[in-house]
Amino acid sequence: MVRTNLAIRPSVKNSATNWFGPSGWARIATGVHASLPRTTAFAGSTAGDIQIDRGACTPGKWYVWSASIRCISPSSAMSANIDWYNGASVYLSTSNGPDYDVTGGTTTRLVSGVGLAPTNAATARPNITGVDGSAQITALLIEEYATEAEATAALAAHATAAYYFDGDGDGVGNTGAAYAWTGTNGSSTSTTTAGTVPTASVPFGAMSITGLGHRGIRASAVVDFAAMRIATGLIATASYDGRRGRVRIKVVGLSSNVVRAIVYSRPAGTGRWTEVRGGRVAVIAGTLERPVDDYEYRGGAVMEYRIQALASPENSPDDIVQTKILTVSDIPDVFWLKFIASPYLNRRVKFHRFSPISRRSKNATYQVRGRVGPVSVTDVHDARAMTVQLVTFTVEEREGLDQALSLGAPILFQAPDDHPVPTMYATIGDYGWESLSQLPGRFRALFTIPLTEVSAPPPSIVGVGLTWAAVATQYGSWQELTDSVDSWRELMS
């Protein structure tokens, strides 16, 4: 198996180009602590944030980085994150990683969380926030994975210095033909044919991350972190899923005493946190029982998500053990029709136009005998009502939209944050569609859909929580499943 270290200058062997830190941080070639796997390092004594080199990335791929750090001074709540930039070096977003507490005089391996490269990303830039004082950093490893499962399984291996490599060898002194620089010695990516990616879980001191393998694949490995401990242990990801119009939050590595978690959201720059629908999740062996999906984000806005991990059960005083805040900034400005109770019906739609928005009056006047003026009976106006027009381009789109609307379920009509048409929860009136062409092979259709605003469904209304594990429990084989149901829709209903 050929592995590639995407870091350009992983150990600042020749220079510290693209390594950035507070005032006074620089490359050193003498005085590097013997516990580090390389004899050159990026070092300093000023507190602040460190950005360590870079690596090319591909949108839709998954990435993990790790680096060796010698904390001369103690450092608390350091975060190992991934910043994403486009080809013009413009910042896009950040995948937040775990927080670390490292005691003074300790060498350890920092490991990022699993990061999904967003749309238009060209560069992954590891960064360490919150370095509190003197430290030396070297041996940066950035690796790409095709799936989230592969990336998650590799977290345990990244936590060991021996897993590091560059063109000069691995982290324990092995060298030879198995290691090579792809370009300039010390200033290019590198490859090795040594080592494989394990599927594993790794104990972090008194806290352990378990169940990192997907779909029932479980194993274990032990890594000695000596005097280092992880204060929060939280490895969390929040990423936009354009197929279903959701932000999906996943969390592993919670403390062993955590029994549940609550996820909140808010548009960046606002003050009030709102509990995500379905955001209360049980925690099993340090991992959320299921991902949390936010379908009700503000379209086109930067969203923030706060994860609270609690050691107390429901209906008892909150005992908050861990907290993490994630930011998602790559949510596209698009229109959606969303079915809160049946998110598998969600459809990204092409918006055409909307009608004037009206509110029906409930007021009435009555003429009274012997009275000059009428008597008025007043009340609040009805909810907003409008008609929207949507365009479909294929027979499949037309039939799919028609079938989803015909179920009569309340919807969330979601518009981009900067569009004049309002986002609203609504019921659907008498709708219809017409073909935009009478020519063969032209299937564009225009839907006209009356909407009447309604209150948001209560938080107890969530999408079907069916997982592969539940399906596997209910059905012994694919044949039994297909014999029992005729469609995915029937399975979800």
N, C-alpha and C positions, 0 to 999 in steps of 0.2 A: 504494500500500500504506500503510495507516494503522498506525503504531507507537504504543504506549502506554508511557510511563515510569511504572511503578507506585509509585515513590518519592513520598512525600507532601511532604517538604521536601528535595529533592535537592541544593540548594546552600545550605541554611540562609539563604535570602534574607531571611526575616523573623524567624526564631527557630531555636534548636537543639533544639526539643522533639523528644523521642525519639532524640536523638543522645546517646550516653553514653560517657564515657571516664574515665580516672583523675583524681585530684584536679588541678584547675587547667585542665582542658580545657574550652573554651567557644567560642562563636561569635565570629569576628572580622570586621569590615567594613573595617579598614584594615591595611596591611602584608601583604596577600595577595600572594604571589609572582606576577609577571607571566606566568609559564609556565603557571599554572593557568587553566582555561577560564572561571572565574567570579571575581568580585571579593569574594565572601564565602566563608568557609571555617570548618571546625571545626578548632581548633588547640590545641596544648598542648606541654609539654616533659617530662611525667612518663611514664615507661615503663609499659606495661600493654596491656590489650585495649580495643578500640574497637567499640562497637555503633552502626551508622550507619543511623538512620531505620528504615523498615519499608515493606512493601508487602503488599497483599492477595493471597492465593493460593488456588488451587483444588486439592484433592487429585487426584492423577493427572496434573497438568500439570507441565511442566518449566520451570526458571527458571535464569537467569544474571544476575549483577550485576557491575558494574564501577564504579570510582571513581578519580578522579585524586588522587595524593598527592605532596606535595613533602616529601621527607625532608631536613630541615635537618641532623639527625644521621644517621649510618648506622644501618640497621636490618637485622638478619639473621633469617632463618627466620620472617618474618611469614606467617601463613596467612590466606587469603581464604575464609571459610566462610559457610554459610547455616544459621541457626537456625530451626527450625520451632516455631510456637506455635499452640494452638487458639484458639477464639473467646473463651475466658476468660483469655487471655494466659498459659496454662500451657505450659511448655516441653515439647516432644515429642521432638525429636531434632535432630541436626546432619548436614548434608551437607558433608563436608570438602573444601576446595579446595586449590589448589597453594600451595607455600611460596615466598617471595620473599626475596632479598637485594638491598637497594637501598643504594647508596653515598650518603654525605652530599652534599648540594647537588645532588640529582637529583630530577627530576619524572618520574613514570611513571604508567601506568594499571594498577591492580590488577584482575584478573579472577578471579571465582570459578570453581569447577568447575561442571559441570552438575548441578543438584539436582532430584530428584523430590519433589514435595510429598506427604507421607505422609497416611494416613487421618486425618481430623478436623483437618487443618491449615487454619488461616484466615489466618495471617500468616507471611510470610517476612521474617526480620530478618538482613541482612548483618552480619557481624562480622569484624574484623581482629584476630587474636591475635598478641601478641608484638611490638608497636611498641616499639622500644628507646629512643626519645628524641624530640626536637623534630620536629614534622611539622605539615603543614597538609593537610586532606582536604576535597574538595568534588566536585561534579558526579557524584552517584550516579545510576546508571541500573540499574533492575530491569526485566527483560523476561520475558514468559511465552511459552512455545512449546508447541505441541500434541504434538510428538514429540521423542524424544531426539535423533534425527538433525538436526532443525532447530536445537535448542539447541546441539548440538556444532558445527554449521556456523557458528554465530554467534560462537563464541569468538574467532576471529581479528578480527572487526570490533570487538568490545568492547575489544580491546587498543589501539585507536586513539582518541585524544581526540576526533577529528572525528566519531566515531560517536555521541557523547553528544548528548543534546538534553533540553530542558525547554520550558516555555511561552515562554521568552525567545529560543530559537534553538538552534543546534547548538554544537558545541565549537570551531568555528573562526570564529565571529562572524556567521554567516548568520542573519538574522531575517526576520520577515514573517508573512504570513497562513498559511504552512505549519505554524506552531507555535502551540499554544494551551494555556492552563491550563484544566483541566476544572472548576475551582472557584476558590478564592481564589488570586490571583496570588502565586506563590512558595510556597504552602502547600497544594498539591493535586497530584493526578496531572496528566500532560500528554500531549499527542498531537502527532504530526507526520505529514505525508504524504510527507516527504522521505526517501529512502534505502531500500534493500532489504537483506535478510539474505543474505549471500553463502554459498556452499558453498566452504570454503577450508581451507588449513592455514597455519600461521604459524611462521616460524623465530624462536626466542628466543635470539638471540646465537649461540653456538657449538652450541647444542642446538636441534633442530627437532621440532615436532609434525607428523606426516604422516599421510595417510590418514584424515582426520577425516570425510570424506564416507562415507556408508553405501552398501553394495551397488554398489561399483565406481565411485562418483562421486568423482572426485578433482580437485583444483585446487590452486593455491598463491597465497599473497600474502606480501608482505614488510612487516614493521613494524620500524622503527628504534627500539631501546630505549636508544640512547645508552650511558650508563655503567652502566645497570642490567643485572644478570644474574639469572637464576633458578637457585637453588642445587639444588633438587630437580626442578623442572619437572613434578612428578607431579600430574596431574589425575585423581583417582580417585573413583568412586562405589560405594556399597554400598547396595542397596535390596532390600526384601522383595517377593517375587513370590508372591502368594496363589494364583495359578492352578496353580502346580506345587509350592508349598511349598518355596521355596528363597530364599536370599540370593544375589543376583547381584552380582559384583564386576567392574567394568570400569575399565581404566586406559589413559590416553593420555598423551603428552607425556614419555615416558621419555627419558633421555639417549641420545645416538647410539651410545655404546659398550655399552649394555645388550643382552644377548643372551637373557636368560631372567628369569623372575620366579617367586617362590614365595609362596603365600598361606597364612597360618596363622590359626587362630581360637581364641577362648577365651570363656567366659562372663565378663562384666565382674565384677571383684572377685576372680577366681581368678588363680593365678600361672603356670600351665603353658600354653604355646602348643602347639596340635596342628595338624599340617599338614592342610589341607583336602584331602579326596579329589579328585584331579584338579587340585590346586593348583599343580602344576609346569607352567608354560606358556612356550612360546617367545615371544620378542618380535621383531616385525618392524616396522622403521621407527618405533620408539618406541611401538608399540601392542601390547597382548596379542594373540596369534594368535587367541584365543577368550576369551569371558568365563569366569570361574571361578564355579561354582555350588556353594554349600554347602547340601546337603539335610539335614545332620546337626547343625544348630544345636540348642541346648537350647530347647525350646518355651516361650514366654512370658518368656524371660530376655533381658536386654540382652547383645548379642554384640559383641565387638571383633574386628577383622580387621587383621592386620599384613601388609603387602605389602613384600617384599624384592626389589629389582631388582639383578641381578648382571651383572657384565661377564665372568664366567668361565663356561666351558661345564660341562655335567654331568661328574661324576667327576673334578673338579679342585678345588683349594682355593677356597673361596668368596671372591669379590671383590665385596663389597656396595657398590653405588654409591648407592642411594637406599632410603629406608625411609619408609613411611607407615602410620599406624594410623587406621582408620575405626571408627565405632560405629553400630550399628543397634539402635534401642530400640523400634521400633513393630511387633515381631513379635507377632501375636495368639496368645492361648491357645486353640489348637484341636487336634483329633486328626487324625493322618494315618496312612495306610498307604503306605509308600514302598518302591519296588522299586529297590534301589541300582543294579543293572545296567541297568534299563529305566525311567528316571525319567518317561518319557512315560505310564507306567501309574499314577503316583502319584495317590492319591485322598484328598481331605479327607472324613472320615467323621463320622457322628453316633454318639457313644459312648452305650451304654445301661448296661451293668454288666459287672463282671468277677468271676470265681470266686475261691475261695481259691487261693493260690499254693502249689504243692507242689514237693518235690524227691524223686525216687525213690531209695530206698536200694539200694546194691550189696552191703551187708553180708550175710553168711551164717553160720550156726552149724551145727556138725556134732557129733553124739554119737559119742564114741570109747569103744570097749569097754574096760572096766577103769578108766575115768577118771570121777571124780565130776561134774565140770563139762564143758560142751561146749567145743569149739575154735571160736573165732571168726575169720573172715576178713573184714577190713574194707577199705573203700576210700572215696574221696570220693563224696559224693552226686552224682546227676545234676544237670543244669542245671534252672533254674526252669521250671515249666510252669503255664499258666493258660488259662482259656477266656474270651474276650471276646465280648460281644454288641454288634452294630452295627445301626443302623436306616437303611433307605433309604426314600425317600418317593415316588419315581417309577419307572416301568418302566425308564427309561434308567439311573438310578442303580443299580437292582437288577441289571440285565443287565451293566452295566459292572463292578460290583464282583465279580459272579460270574465273569465272564470273566477278570479280573485275578487272582483267587485261584486259578482253575483251572489256571493255568500252572505252579503248584508251585514258584515261585521263592522264595528266602528274602526276608524283608521286614524293614523297620524299622518297628515299631509305635511311633509317637511320640505321647507324651502331654504336656500342658502341665506346666510346671515345678512348679506348685502342686497337682497332682492326685495322689491316693494310688495310682492304678494306675501301675506302672513302665513306663518306656520300655525297649524291648528289641529286639535283633535276634532273629529267630525263624524257625522253619520252621512251615508250616501243616499241621495234621492233617486228619482227616476232618471237613469242615465241612458246613453245610447252612443253609437258610433256610426260613422259614415266613411265610405271609401273616398280617398282623395284623387283617385284616377280610375277611369273606365277601361284602361288599356290592359291587355294580358301581361302577366308577370309583374304588375305594379301593385304592391300590397299595402301601401301607406294608408293608415286609417286615422281619423280624428275622433277622439272620444270627448263627449261633453258630459261633465259630471257635476251635478249640484251637490254642494256640501253645506251642512248646517253644523255650526260649532257646538261641541259638547264638552263637559268637564273631562279631564284626564281620568282614565280608569284608576281605581284604587290600587295601591302598591301590591295588594294580594294577587292581582291579575298579572301573571307572568307567562312567558312562552312555555311550551311543553318542555319539561326538563329531562327528556329522553337522552340517554347516553348509550354508547356502544356496549358498555358494561351491562346496562339494563337489558338491551336487546339480546346479548349473549346469555343472560340469565333466563329470559323468557322463551328463547328459541334455541334448540340444540344444534341447528345447522342452517345453512343458507337455504337448503331445500325446504326445511320446515317453515322458514320465514316466508319464502315465496308462495308456499302452499296456503299460508294463513292470510296474507294480505296481498292486494293487487297493486298497490302503489305506495310511495313514500308518504303521500298525503294521508292515506288511510292508516299508516303506521303511527303518524304523529297525532292523529285525531283522537 
